[in-house]
Amino acid sequence: MTRCRLHVILPDDDEVPEGTNWNESTLEELRSGFEDSFGLVETASVQENKREWVSEVFEETDRNVALVDEFERTCDELLPNASSILTRQERDLMDGQGATFDYDEALLLQLTFRLTT
């Protein structure tokens, strides 16, 4: 079974439009939900220049995939004018650190208010 971590990549404060429900209370609610569902570790981040939450390692089961989907819906509900983009990548293909951090696939959930091409 595939071993995964969920990485939530948050926008910088200056990327958030005025009038958005982007405050410490909202962020704490999201972070708390993330930690309750997946655990929270201080290692294995993939972004050096962004605020990022990284989950504990979990097996890719139907239940855990449903938890990821549920967390993404929570993000959409709390931040309706943000876009959430969920992608996945093999950790070793990203930076060769899969064995170091003990997982195969990174599920990357990026929250953004600006989409650029």
Biopython code that builds the backbone (N, CA, C, O; Angstrom):
import numpy as np
from Bio.PDB.StructureBuilder import StructureBuilder

atoms = [
    (1, "MET", "N", (0.842, -1.174, 0.000)),
    (1, "MET", "CA", (0.000, 0.000, 0.000)),
    (1, "MET", "C", (0.894, 1.246, 0.000)),
    (1, "MET", "O", (1.980, 1.236, 0.579)),
    (2, "THR", "N", (0.438, 2.294, -0.639)),
    (2, "THR", "CA", (1.217, 3.523, -0.769)),
    (2, "THR", "C", (1.218, 4.314, 0.533)),
    (2, "THR", "O", (0.174, 4.531, 1.148)),
    (3, "ARG", "N", (2.403, 4.737, 0.936)),
    (3, "ARG", "CA", (2.550, 5.578, 2.139)),
    (3, "ARG", "C", (2.589, 7.030, 1.690)),
    (3, "ARG", "O", (3.353, 7.395, 0.797)),
    (4, "CYS", "N", (1.758, 7.852, 2.318)),
    (4, "CYS", "CA", (1.574, 9.247, 1.895)),
    (4, "CYS", "C", (1.746, 10.219, 3.046)),
    (4, "CYS", "O", (1.731, 9.849, 4.220)),
    (5, "ARG", "N", (1.910, 11.466, 2.668)),
    (5, "ARG", "CA", (1.790, 12.602, 3.588)),
    (5, "ARG", "C", (0.975, 13.650, 2.846)),
    (5, "ARG", "O", (1.094, 13.804, 1.630)),
    (6, "LEU", "N", (0.145, 14.370, 3.598)),
    (6, "LEU", "CA", (-0.582, 15.499, 3.034)),
    (6, "LEU", "C", (0.189, 16.761, 3.379)),
    (6, "LEU", "O", (0.516, 17.009, 4.539)),
    (7, "HIS", "N", (0.475, 17.557, 2.349)),
    (7, "HIS", "CA", (1.158, 18.840, 2.507)),
    (7, "HIS", "C", (0.145, 19.927, 2.153)),
    (7, "HIS", "O", (-0.362, 19.960, 1.032)),
    (8, "VAL", "N", (-0.148, 20.807, 3.092)),
    (8, "VAL", "CA", (-1.033, 21.935, 2.829)),
    (8, "VAL", "C", (-0.149, 23.170, 2.714)),
    (8, "VAL", "O", (0.541, 23.548, 3.661)),
    (9, "ILE", "N", (-0.180, 23.787, 1.547)),
    (9, "ILE", "CA", (0.653, 24.950, 1.266)),
    (9, "ILE", "C", (-0.250, 26.178, 1.278)),
    (9, "ILE", "O", (-1.180, 26.298, 0.479)),
    (10, "LEU", "N", (0.049, 27.083, 2.204)),
    (10, "LEU", "CA", (-0.793, 28.253, 2.437)),
    (10, "LEU", "C", (-0.265, 29.465, 1.680)),
    (10, "LEU", "O", (0.940, 29.585, 1.461)),
    (11, "PRO", "N", (-1.153, 30.357, 1.282)),
    (11, "PRO", "CA", (-0.695, 31.580, 0.612)),
    (11, "PRO", "C", (-0.027, 32.523, 1.613)),
    (11, "PRO", "O", (-0.281, 32.455, 2.816)),
    (12, "ASP", "N", (0.816, 33.388, 1.100)),
    (12, "ASP", "CA", (1.375, 34.450, 1.930)),
    (12, "ASP", "C", (0.273, 35.453, 2.217)),
    (12, "ASP", "O", (-0.654, 35.606, 1.421)),
    (13, "ASP", "N", (0.367, 36.135, 3.346)),
    (13, "ASP", "CA", (-0.657, 37.104, 3.730)),
    (13, "ASP", "C", (-0.871, 38.172, 2.662)),
    (13, "ASP", "O", (-2.000, 38.617, 2.457)),
    (14, "ASP", "N", (0.196, 38.591, 1.977)),
    (14, "ASP", "CA", (0.055, 39.639, 0.961)),
    (14, "ASP", "C", (-0.622, 39.148, -0.321)),
    (14, "ASP", "O", (-0.935, 39.953, -1.198)),
    (15, "GLU", "N", (-0.850, 37.850, -0.437)),
    (15, "GLU", "CA", (-1.557, 37.294, -1.595)),
    (15, "GLU", "C", (-3.065, 37.193, -1.354)),
    (15, "GLU", "O", (-3.820, 36.833, -2.257)),
    (16, "VAL", "N", (-3.494, 37.510, -0.142)),
    (16, "VAL", "CA", (-4.898, 37.364, 0.243)),
    (16, "VAL", "C", (-5.621, 38.688, 0.012)),
    (16, "VAL", "O", (-5.216, 39.714, 0.558)),
    (17, "PRO", "N", (-6.686, 38.680, -0.791)),
    (17, "PRO", "CA", (-7.426, 39.922, -1.042)),
    (17, "PRO", "C", (-8.096, 40.450, 0.236)),
    (17, "PRO", "O", (-8.476, 39.681, 1.118)),
    (18, "GLU", "N", (-8.229, 41.760, 0.309)),
    (18, "GLU", "CA", (-8.930, 42.358, 1.441)),
    (18, "GLU", "C", (-10.362, 41.849, 1.482)),
    (18, "GLU", "O", (-10.949, 41.533, 0.447)),
    (19, "GLY", "N", (-10.916, 41.772, 2.678)),
    (19, "GLY", "CA", (-12.290, 41.319, 2.841)),
    (19, "GLY", "C", (-12.438, 39.811, 2.846)),
    (19, "GLY", "O", (-13.556, 39.297, 2.880)),
    (20, "THR", "N", (-11.323, 39.097, 2.812)),
    (20, "THR", "CA", (-11.347, 37.638, 2.824)),
    (20, "THR", "C", (-11.327, 37.147, 4.266)),
    (20, "THR", "O", (-10.717, 37.773, 5.132)),
    (21, "ASN", "N", (-11.988, 36.039, 4.518)),
    (21, "ASN", "CA", (-12.033, 35.437, 5.846)),
    (21, "ASN", "C", (-10.687, 34.773, 6.158)),
    (21, "ASN", "O", (-10.630, 33.577, 6.446)),
    (22, "TRP", "N", (-9.606, 35.560, 6.098)),
    (22, "TRP", "CA", (-8.257, 35.060, 6.329)),
    (22, "TRP", "C", (-7.749, 35.712, 7.607)),
    (22, "TRP", "O", (-7.220, 36.823, 7.578)),
    (23, "ASN", "N", (-7.910, 35.020, 8.721)),
    (23, "ASN", "CA", (-7.500, 35.564, 10.009)),
    (23, "ASN", "C", (-7.008, 34.416, 10.882)),
    (23, "ASN", "O", (-7.116, 33.246, 10.515)),
    (24, "GLU", "N", (-6.473, 34.767, 12.025)),
    (24, "GLU", "CA", (-5.910, 33.741, 12.922)),
    (24, "GLU", "C", (-6.949, 32.709, 13.342)),
    (24, "GLU", "O", (-6.627, 31.530, 13.488)),
    (25, "SER", "N", (-8.185, 33.139, 13.537)),
    (25, "SER", "CA", (-9.239, 32.210, 13.950)),
    (25, "SER", "C", (-9.509, 31.161, 12.862)),
    (25, "SER", "O", (-9.610, 29.967, 13.147)),
    (26, "THR", "N", (-9.624, 31.622, 11.624)),
    (26, "THR", "CA", (-9.865, 30.706, 10.506)),
    (26, "THR", "C", (-8.680, 29.768, 10.315)),
    (26, "THR", "O", (-8.855, 28.564, 10.133)),
    (27, "LEU", "N", (-7.480, 30.324, 10.357)),
    (27, "LEU", "CA", (-6.286, 29.492, 10.192)),
    (27, "LEU", "C", (-6.161, 28.467, 11.310)),
    (27, "LEU", "O", (-5.769, 27.326, 11.067)),
    (28, "GLU", "N", (-6.489, 28.865, 12.521)),
    (28, "GLU", "CA", (-6.418, 27.931, 13.648)),
    (28, "GLU", "C", (-7.458, 26.819, 13.485)),
    (28, "GLU", "O", (-7.181, 25.660, 13.797)),
    (29, "GLU", "N", (-8.641, 27.165, 13.003)),
    (29, "GLU", "CA", (-9.667, 26.141, 12.768)),
    (29, "GLU", "C", (-9.200, 25.142, 11.715)),
    (29, "GLU", "O", (-9.379, 23.935, 11.879)),
    (30, "LEU", "N", (-8.599, 25.643, 10.630)),
    (30, "LEU", "CA", (-8.073, 24.750, 9.591)),
    (30, "LEU", "C", (-6.927, 23.898, 10.131)),
    (30, "LEU", "O", (-6.898, 22.685, 9.923)),
    (31, "ARG", "N", (-5.988, 24.534, 10.822)),
    (31, "ARG", "CA", (-4.830, 23.807, 11.339)),
    (31, "ARG", "C", (-5.260, 22.736, 12.346)),
    (31, "ARG", "O", (-4.741, 21.620, 12.336)),
    (32, "SER", "N", (-6.196, 23.083, 13.197)),
    (32, "SER", "CA", (-6.698, 22.133, 14.180)),
    (32, "SER", "C", (-7.371, 20.942, 13.501)),
    (32, "SER", "O", (-7.144, 19.798, 13.894)),
    (33, "GLY", "N", (-8.196, 21.200, 12.485)),
    (33, "GLY", "CA", (-8.829, 20.111, 11.736)),
    (33, "GLY", "C", (-7.813, 19.234, 11.038)),
    (33, "GLY", "O", (-7.953, 18.012, 11.001)),
    (34, "PHE", "N", (-6.784, 19.865, 10.481)),
    (34, "PHE", "CA", (-5.710, 19.129, 9.819)),
    (34, "PHE", "C", (-4.998, 18.225, 10.824)),
    (34, "PHE", "O", (-4.797, 17.037, 10.574)),
    (35, "GLU", "N", (-4.621, 18.802, 11.961)),
    (35, "GLU", "CA", (-3.890, 18.043, 12.966)),
    (35, "GLU", "C", (-4.730, 16.913, 13.546)),
    (35, "GLU", "O", (-4.214, 15.822, 13.786)),
    (36, "ASP", "N", (-6.018, 17.159, 13.776)),
    (36, "ASP", "CA", (-6.898, 16.114, 14.310)),
    (36, "ASP", "C", (-7.031, 14.948, 13.333)),
    (36, "ASP", "O", (-7.089, 13.792, 13.753)),
    (37, "SER", "N", (-7.081, 15.243, 12.037)),
    (37, "SER", "CA", (-7.281, 14.196, 11.033)),
    (37, "SER", "C", (-5.999, 13.474, 10.644)),
    (37, "SER", "O", (-6.012, 12.267, 10.403)),
    (38, "PHE", "N", (-4.885, 14.212, 10.581)),
    (38, "PHE", "CA", (-3.670, 13.652, 9.983)),
    (38, "PHE", "C", (-2.435, 13.711, 10.868)),
    (38, "PHE", "O", (-1.407, 13.127, 10.524)),
    (39, "GLY", "N", (-2.509, 14.397, 11.993)),
    (39, "GLY", "CA", (-1.303, 14.662, 12.759)),
    (39, "GLY", "C", (-0.533, 15.784, 12.073)),
    (39, "GLY", "O", (-0.817, 16.129, 10.926)),
    (40, "LEU", "N", (0.427, 16.343, 12.768)),
    (40, "LEU", "CA", (1.195, 17.466, 12.237)),
    (40, "LEU", "C", (2.643, 17.271, 12.644)),
    (40, "LEU", "O", (2.946, 17.079, 13.822)),
    (41, "VAL", "N", (3.542, 17.321, 11.659)),
    (41, "VAL", "CA", (4.969, 17.161, 11.939)),
    (41, "VAL", "C", (5.711, 18.420, 11.505)),
    (41, "VAL", "O", (5.199, 19.220, 10.722)),
    (42, "GLU", "N", (6.896, 18.577, 12.014)),
    (42, "GLU", "CA", (7.708, 19.751, 11.702)),
    (42, "GLU", "C", (8.752, 19.460, 10.629)),
    (42, "GLU", "O", (9.601, 20.307, 10.352)),
    (43, "THR", "N", (8.705, 18.282, 10.026)),
    (43, "THR", "CA", (9.710, 17.901, 9.026)),
    (43, "THR", "C", (9.036, 17.616, 7.691)),
    (43, "THR", "O", (7.812, 17.674, 7.580)),
    (44, "ALA", "N", (9.822, 17.315, 6.706)),
    (44, "ALA", "CA", (9.388, 16.815, 5.401)),
    (44, "ALA", "C", (8.708, 17.855, 4.524)),
    (44, "ALA", "O", (8.030, 17.484, 3.565)),
    (45, "SER", "N", (8.861, 19.135, 4.812)),
    (45, "SER", "CA", (8.224, 20.143, 3.959)),
    (45, "SER", "C", (8.843, 20.123, 2.565)),
    (45, "SER", "O", (9.990, 19.713, 2.384)),
    (46, "VAL", "N", (8.068, 20.571, 1.589)),
    (46, "VAL", "CA", (8.537, 20.609, 0.206)),
    (46, "VAL", "C", (8.697, 22.039, -0.310)),
    (46, "VAL", "O", (9.289, 22.248, -1.369)),
    (47, "GLN", "N", (8.184, 23.010, 0.417)),
    (47, "GLN", "CA", (8.274, 24.419, 0.024)),
    (47, "GLN", "C", (9.154, 25.163, 1.015)),
    (47, "GLN", "O", (8.888, 25.141, 2.217)),
    (48, "GLU", "N", (10.182, 25.811, 0.532)),
    (48, "GLU", "CA", (11.056, 26.557, 1.428)),
    (48, "GLU", "C", (10.540, 27.964, 1.696)),
    (48, "GLU", "O", (10.838, 28.549, 2.737)),
    (49, "ASN", "N", (9.776, 28.505, 0.770)),
    (49, "ASN", "CA", (9.378, 29.911, 0.869)),
    (49, "ASN", "C", (7.896, 30.116, 1.155)),
    (49, "ASN", "O", (7.389, 31.225, 0.985)),
    (50, "LYS", "N", (7.195, 29.082, 1.581)),
    (50, "LYS", "CA", (5.766, 29.160, 1.894)),
    (50, "LYS", "C", (5.510, 28.541, 3.259)),
    (50, "LYS", "O", (6.271, 27.695, 3.729)),
    (51, "ARG", "N", (4.428, 28.976, 3.882)),
    (51, "ARG", "CA", (3.972, 28.332, 5.116)),
    (51, "ARG", "C", (3.330, 27.008, 4.702)),
    (51, "ARG", "O", (2.517, 26.962, 3.779)),
    (52, "GLU", "N", (3.705, 25.940, 5.392)),
    (52, "GLU", "CA", (3.259, 24.600, 4.982)),
    (52, "GLU", "C", (2.985, 23.749, 6.210)),
    (52, "GLU", "O", (3.743, 23.768, 7.180)),
    (53, "TRP", "N", (1.879, 22.993, 6.152)),
    (53, "TRP", "CA", (1.584, 22.006, 7.182)),
    (53, "TRP", "C", (1.833, 20.639, 6.565)),
    (53, "TRP", "O", (1.427, 20.385, 5.431)),
    (54, "VAL", "N", (2.495, 19.762, 7.303)),
    (54, "VAL", "CA", (2.829, 18.423, 6.818)),
    (54, "VAL", "C", (2.248, 17.397, 7.780)),
    (54, "VAL", "O", (2.427, 17.493, 8.994)),
    (55, "SER", "N", (1.554, 16.421, 7.226)),
    (55, "SER", "CA", (0.926, 15.389, 8.055)),
    (55, "SER", "C", (1.919, 14.303, 8.431)),
    (55, "SER", "O", (3.017, 14.212, 7.882)),
    (56, "GLU", "N", (1.502, 13.493, 9.376)),
    (56, "GLU", "CA", (2.218, 12.258, 9.656)),
    (56, "GLU", "C", (2.016, 11.337, 8.457)),
    (56, "GLU", "O", (1.125, 11.571, 7.640)),
    (57, "VAL", "N", (2.816, 10.313, 8.347)),
    (57, "VAL", "CA", (2.677, 9.333, 7.269)),
    (57, "VAL", "C", (1.396, 8.540, 7.478)),
    (57, "VAL", "O", (1.082, 8.139, 8.599)),
    (58, "PHE", "N", (0.652, 8.312, 6.385)),
    (58, "PHE", "CA", (-0.538, 7.477, 6.455)),
    (58, "PHE", "C", (-0.621, 6.603, 5.209)),
    (58, "PHE", "O", (-0.082, 6.935, 4.153)),
    (59, "GLU", "N", (-1.306, 5.483, 5.365)),
    (59, "GLU", "CA", (-1.534, 4.570, 4.243)),
    (59, "GLU", "C", (-2.664, 5.114, 3.374)),
    (59, "GLU", "O", (-3.618, 5.701, 3.882)),
    (60, "GLU", "N", (-2.554, 4.919, 2.090)),
    (60, "GLU", "CA", (-3.585, 5.393, 1.163)),
    (60, "GLU", "C", (-4.751, 4.398, 1.121)),
    (60, "GLU", "O", (-4.862, 3.578, 0.210)),
    (61, "THR", "N", (-5.597, 4.496, 2.120)),
    (61, "THR", "CA", (-6.795, 3.667, 2.198)),
    (61, "THR", "C", (-7.998, 4.508, 1.764)),
    (61, "THR", "O", (-7.899, 5.730, 1.661)),
    (62, "ASP", "N", (-9.124, 3.857, 1.511)),
    (62, "ASP", "CA", (-10.338, 4.596, 1.153)),
    (62, "ASP", "C", (-10.709, 5.588, 2.251)),
    (62, "ASP", "O", (-11.116, 6.713, 1.958)),
    (63, "ARG", "N", (-10.573, 5.185, 3.494)),
    (63, "ARG", "CA", (-10.908, 6.066, 4.608)),
    (63, "ARG", "C", (-10.023, 7.302, 4.635)),
    (63, "ARG", "O", (-10.514, 8.412, 4.837)),
    (64, "ASN", "N", (-8.718, 7.117, 4.432)),
    (64, "ASN", "CA", (-7.800, 8.253, 4.470)),
    (64, "ASN", "C", (-7.974, 9.169, 3.258)),
    (64, "ASN", "O", (-7.823, 10.385, 3.378)),
    (65, "VAL", "N", (-8.288, 8.604, 2.105)),
    (65, "VAL", "CA", (-8.581, 9.428, 0.922)),
    (65, "VAL", "C", (-9.841, 10.256, 1.186)),
    (65, "VAL", "O", (-9.914, 11.422, 0.798)),
    (66, "ALA", "N", (-10.827, 9.650, 1.846)),
    (66, "ALA", "CA", (-12.049, 10.390, 2.199)),
    (66, "ALA", "C", (-11.734, 11.524, 3.174)),
    (66, "ALA", "O", (-12.332, 12.596, 3.088)),
    (67, "LEU", "N", (-10.800, 11.297, 4.099)),
    (67, "LEU", "CA", (-10.392, 12.355, 5.038)),
    (67, "LEU", "C", (-9.728, 13.522, 4.295)),
    (67, "LEU", "O", (-9.955, 14.683, 4.638)),
    (68, "VAL", "N", (-8.923, 13.221, 3.295)),
    (68, "VAL", "CA", (-8.302, 14.276, 2.484)),
    (68, "VAL", "C", (-9.386, 15.067, 1.768)),
    (68, "VAL", "O", (-9.361, 16.298, 1.767)),
    (69, "ASP", "N", (-10.341, 14.364, 1.157)),
    (69, "ASP", "CA", (-11.447, 15.039, 0.471)),
    (69, "ASP", "C", (-12.251, 15.907, 1.429)),
    (69, "ASP", "O", (-12.641, 17.025, 1.093)),
    (70, "GLU", "N", (-12.495, 15.383, 2.624)),
    (70, "GLU", "CA", (-13.255, 16.127, 3.625)),
    (70, "GLU", "C", (-12.491, 17.388, 4.059)),
    (70, "GLU", "O", (-13.094, 18.446, 4.237)),
    (71, "PHE", "N", (-11.176, 17.276, 4.229)),
    (71, "PHE", "CA", (-10.394, 18.451, 4.604)),
    (71, "PHE", "C", (-10.418, 19.496, 3.487)),
    (71, "PHE", "O", (-10.508, 20.693, 3.757)),
    (72, "GLU", "N", (-10.340, 19.052, 2.259)),
    (72, "GLU", "CA", (-10.405, 19.994, 1.135)),
    (72, "GLU", "C", (-11.757, 20.711, 1.112)),
    (72, "GLU", "O", (-11.814, 21.910, 0.841)),
    (73, "ARG", "N", (-12.840, 19.991, 1.392)),
    (73, "ARG", "CA", (-14.165, 20.623, 1.468)),
    (73, "ARG", "C", (-14.225, 21.641, 2.610)),
    (73, "ARG", "O", (-14.827, 22.705, 2.464)),
    (74, "THR", "N", (-13.611, 21.317, 3.728)),
    (74, "THR", "CA", (-13.560, 22.257, 4.850)),
    (74, "THR", "C", (-12.839, 23.536, 4.438)),
    (74, "THR", "O", (-13.288, 24.633, 4.768)),
    (75, "CYS", "N", (-11.737, 23.405, 3.727)),
    (75, "CYS", "CA", (-11.012, 24.582, 3.221)),
    (75, "CYS", "C", (-11.917, 25.416, 2.322)),
    (75, "CYS", "O", (-11.949, 26.642, 2.432)),
    (76, "ASP", "N", (-12.645, 24.756, 1.442)),
    (76, "ASP", "CA", (-13.544, 25.457, 0.515)),
    (76, "ASP", "C", (-14.670, 26.164, 1.264)),
    (76, "ASP", "O", (-15.088, 27.252, 0.870)),
    (77, "GLU", "N", (-15.161, 25.552, 2.340)),
    (77, "GLU", "CA", (-16.241, 26.161, 3.119)),
    (77, "GLU", "C", (-15.748, 27.366, 3.917)),
    (77, "GLU", "O", (-16.421, 28.396, 3.965)),
    (78, "LEU", "N", (-14.581, 27.245, 4.539)),
    (78, "LEU", "CA", (-14.063, 28.339, 5.362)),
    (78, "LEU", "C", (-13.482, 29.480, 4.522)),
    (78, "LEU", "O", (-13.481, 30.635, 4.949)),
    (79, "LEU", "N", (-12.994, 29.151, 3.336)),
    (79, "LEU", "CA", (-12.391, 30.150, 2.447)),
    (79, "LEU", "C", (-13.011, 30.040, 1.062)),
    (79, "LEU", "O", (-12.349, 29.592, 0.126)),
    (80, "PRO", "N", (-14.274, 30.443, 0.913)),
    (80, "PRO", "CA", (-14.986, 30.214, -0.346)),
    (80, "PRO", "C", (-14.396, 30.944, -1.555)),
    (80, "PRO", "O", (-14.629, 30.525, -2.689)),
    (81, "ASN", "N", (-13.650, 32.009, -1.346)),
    (81, "ASN", "CA", (-13.070, 32.687, -2.506)),
    (81, "ASN", "C", (-11.628, 32.260, -2.777)),
    (81, "ASN", "O", (-10.950, 32.853, -3.616)),
    (82, "ALA", "N", (-11.164, 31.237, -2.069)),
    (82, "ALA", "CA", (-9.847, 30.657, -2.346)),
    (82, "ALA", "C", (-10.021, 29.471, -3.286)),
    (82, "ALA", "O", (-11.080, 28.845, -3.337)),
    (83, "SER", "N", (-8.974, 29.182, -4.016)),
    (83, "SER", "CA", (-8.943, 27.979, -4.840)),
    (83, "SER", "C", (-8.079, 26.945, -4.131)),
    (83, "SER", "O", (-7.008, 27.267, -3.616)),
    (84, "SER", "N", (-8.544, 25.719, -4.107)),
    (84, "SER", "CA", (-7.724, 24.634, -3.562)),
    (84, "SER", "C", (-7.353, 23.712, -4.712)),
    (84, "SER", "O", (-8.210, 23.262, -5.473)),
    (85, "ILE", "N", (-6.078, 23.447, -4.822)),
    (85, "ILE", "CA", (-5.556, 22.640, -5.912)),
    (85, "ILE", "C", (-4.860, 21.432, -5.291)),
    (85, "ILE", "O", (-3.854, 21.577, -4.596)),
    (86, "LEU", "N", (-5.397, 20.240, -5.545)),
    (86, "LEU", "CA", (-4.833, 19.016, -4.981)),
    (86, "LEU", "C", (-4.102, 18.259, -6.080)),
    (86, "LEU", "O", (-4.690, 17.892, -7.097)),
    (87, "THR", "N", (-2.825, 18.034, -5.865)),
    (87, "THR", "CA", (-2.012, 17.259, -6.794)),
    (87, "THR", "C", (-1.238, 16.227, -5.989)),
    (87, "THR", "O", (-1.239, 16.252, -4.758)),
    (88, "ARG", "N", (-0.592, 15.338, -6.686)),
    (88, "ARG", "CA", (0.242, 14.351, -6.006)),
    (88, "ARG", "C", (1.511, 14.143, -6.809)),
    (88, "ARG", "O", (1.529, 14.279, -8.032)),
    (89, "GLN", "N", (2.566, 13.810, -6.093)),
    (89, "GLN", "CA", (3.841, 13.569, -6.744)),
    (89, "GLN", "C", (4.644, 12.592, -5.902)),
    (89, "GLN", "O", (4.560, 12.591, -4.673)),
    (90, "GLU", "N", (5.422, 11.763, -6.580)),
    (90, "GLU", "CA", (6.307, 10.862, -5.854)),
    (90, "GLU", "C", (7.368, 11.692, -5.148)),
    (90, "GLU", "O", (8.002, 12.555, -5.755)),
    (91, "ARG", "N", (7.551, 11.428, -3.885)),
    (91, "ARG", "CA", (8.521, 12.214, -3.112)),
    (91, "ARG", "C", (9.920, 12.064, -3.704)),
    (91, "ARG", "O", (10.661, 13.044, -3.777)),
    (92, "ASP", "N", (10.286, 10.878, -4.120)),
    (92, "ASP", "CA", (11.632, 10.700, -4.677)),
    (92, "ASP", "C", (11.820, 11.473, -5.975)),
    (92, "ASP", "O", (12.918, 11.961, -6.241)),
    (93, "LEU", "N", (10.781, 11.596, -6.784)),
    (93, "LEU", "CA", (10.909, 12.380, -8.010)),
    (93, "LEU", "C", (11.063, 13.867, -7.713)),
    (93, "LEU", "O", (11.720, 14.587, -8.465)),
    (94, "MET", "N", (10.464, 14.326, -6.624)),
    (94, "MET", "CA", (10.583, 15.740, -6.263)),
    (94, "MET", "C", (12.002, 16.080, -5.845)),
    (94, "MET", "O", (12.607, 17.017, -6.367)),
    (95, "ASP", "N", (12.531, 15.311, -4.897)),
    (95, "ASP", "CA", (13.823, 15.706, -4.328)),
    (95, "ASP", "C", (14.651, 14.538, -3.795)),
    (95, "ASP", "O", (15.669, 14.749, -3.137)),
    (96, "GLY", "N", (14.219, 13.307, -4.076)),
    (96, "GLY", "CA", (14.983, 12.153, -3.622)),
    (96, "GLY", "C", (14.921, 11.907, -2.129)),
    (96, "GLY", "O", (15.766, 11.191, -1.593)),
    (97, "GLN", "N", (13.927, 12.489, -1.432)),
    (97, "GLN", "CA", (13.857, 12.400, 0.020)),
    (97, "GLN", "C", (12.813, 11.413, 0.536)),
    (97, "GLN", "O", (12.501, 11.422, 1.727)),
    (98, "GLY", "N", (12.269, 10.569, -0.326)),
    (98, "GLY", "CA", (11.246, 9.611, 0.100)),
    (98, "GLY", "C", (11.704, 8.703, 1.216)),
    (98, "GLY", "O", (10.988, 8.528, 2.202)),
    (99, "ALA", "N", (12.884, 8.119, 1.084)),
    (99, "ALA", "CA", (13.397, 7.218, 2.118)),
    (99, "ALA", "C", (13.718, 7.991, 3.399)),
    (99, "ALA", "O", (13.493, 7.492, 4.502)),
    (100, "THR", "N", (14.231, 9.181, 3.253)),
    (100, "THR", "CA", (14.572, 9.998, 4.424)),
    (100, "THR", "C", (13.347, 10.275, 5.275)),
    (100, "THR", "O", (13.402, 10.196, 6.502)),
    (101, "PHE", "N", (12.235, 10.603, 4.613)),
    (101, "PHE", "CA", (11.024, 10.969, 5.343)),
    (101, "PHE", "C", (10.004, 9.840, 5.404)),
    (101, "PHE", "O", (8.906, 10.035, 5.924)),
    (102, "ASP", "N", (10.348, 8.647, 4.878)),
    (102, "ASP", "CA", (9.589, 7.418, 5.056)),
    (102, "ASP", "C", (8.198, 7.433, 4.406)),
    (102, "ASP", "O", (7.229, 6.947, 4.990)),
    (103, "TYR", "N", (8.109, 7.993, 3.194)),
    (103, "TYR", "CA", (6.852, 7.890, 2.456)),
    (103, "TYR", "C", (7.090, 7.972, 0.959)),
    (103, "TYR", "O", (8.145, 8.409, 0.499)),
    (104, "ASP", "N", (6.064, 7.532, 0.195)),
    (104, "ASP", "CA", (6.193, 7.420, -1.254)),
    (104, "ASP", "C", (5.593, 8.603, -2.016)),
    (104, "ASP", "O", (6.219, 9.143, -2.928)),
    (105, "GLU", "N", (4.377, 9.001, -1.634)),
    (105, "GLU", "CA", (3.626, 10.007, -2.382)),
    (105, "GLU", "C", (3.314, 11.223, -1.516)),
    (105, "GLU", "O", (2.891, 11.094, -0.367)),
    (106, "ALA", "N", (3.528, 12.392, -2.081)),
    (106, "ALA", "CA", (3.131, 13.644, -1.435)),
    (106, "ALA", "C", (1.818, 14.087, -2.059)),
    (106, "ALA", "O", (1.731, 14.257, -3.275)),
    (107, "LEU", "N", (0.800, 14.275, -1.232)),
    (107, "LEU", "CA", (-0.452, 14.867, -1.680)),
    (107, "LEU", "C", (-0.338, 16.349, -1.349)),
    (107, "LEU", "O", (-0.266, 16.728, -0.180)),
    (108, "LEU", "N", (-0.322, 17.182, -2.379)),
    (108, "LEU", "CA", (-0.073, 18.608, -2.223)),
    (108, "LEU", "C", (-1.377, 19.367, -2.388)),
    (108, "LEU", "O", (-1.959, 19.388, -3.473)),
    (109, "LEU", "N", (-1.831, 19.988, -1.315)),
    (109, "LEU", "CA", (-3.046, 20.800, -1.355)),
    (109, "LEU", "C", (-2.623, 22.256, -1.218)),
    (109, "LEU", "O", (-2.256, 22.714, -0.136)),
    (110, "GLN", "N", (-2.682, 22.970, -2.330)),
    (110, "GLN", "CA", (-2.285, 24.372, -2.328)),
    (110, "GLN", "C", (-3.524, 25.244, -2.254)),
    (110, "GLN", "O", (-4.452, 25.099, -3.048)),
    (111, "LEU", "N", (-3.525, 26.157, -1.283)),
    (111, "LEU", "CA", (-4.601, 27.136, -1.170)),
    (111, "LEU", "C", (-4.082, 28.439, -1.766)),
    (111, "LEU", "O", (-3.021, 28.932, -1.383)),
    (112, "THR", "N", (-4.837, 28.982, -2.700)),
    (112, "THR", "CA", (-4.386, 30.188, -3.381)),
    (112, "THR", "C", (-5.555, 31.098, -3.683)),
    (112, "THR", "O", (-6.692, 30.651, -3.833)),
    (113, "PHE", "N", (-5.264, 32.356, -3.767)),
    (113, "PHE", "CA", (-6.271, 33.336, -4.163)),
    (113, "PHE", "C", (-5.965, 33.896, -5.547)),
    (113, "PHE", "O", (-6.792, 34.588, -6.141)),
    (114, "ARG", "N", (-4.785, 33.596, -6.051)),
    (114, "ARG", "CA", (-4.380, 34.065, -7.371)),
    (114, "ARG", "C", (-3.869, 32.883, -8.184)),
    (114, "ARG", "O", (-2.910, 32.215, -7.798)),
    (115, "LEU", "N", (-4.505, 32.642, -9.283)),
    (115, "LEU", "CA", (-4.004, 31.627, -10.197)),
    (115, "LEU", "C", (-3.223, 32.346, -11.285)),
    (115, "LEU", "O", (-3.718, 33.296, -11.892)),
    (116, "THR", "N", (-2.008, 31.890, -11.527)),
    (116, "THR", "CA", (-1.194, 32.485, -12.579)),
    (116, "THR", "C", (-0.864, 31.437, -13.608)),
    (116, "THR", "O", (-0.829, 30.242, -13.314)),
    (117, "THR", "N", (-0.621, 31.897, -14.818)),
    (117, "THR", "CA", (-0.252, 30.969, -15.886)),
    (117, "THR", "C", (1.139, 31.264, -16.378)),
    (117, "THR", "O", (1.632, 30.587, -17.281)),
]
sb = StructureBuilder()
sb.init_structure("model")
sb.init_model(0)
sb.init_chain("A")
sb.init_seg("    ")
for serial, (resi, resn, name, xyz) in enumerate(atoms, 1):
    if name == "N":
        sb.init_residue(resn, " ", resi, " ")
    sb.init_atom(name, np.array(xyz, "f"), 0.0, 1.0, " ", f" {name:<3s}", serial, name[0])
structure = sb.get_structure()
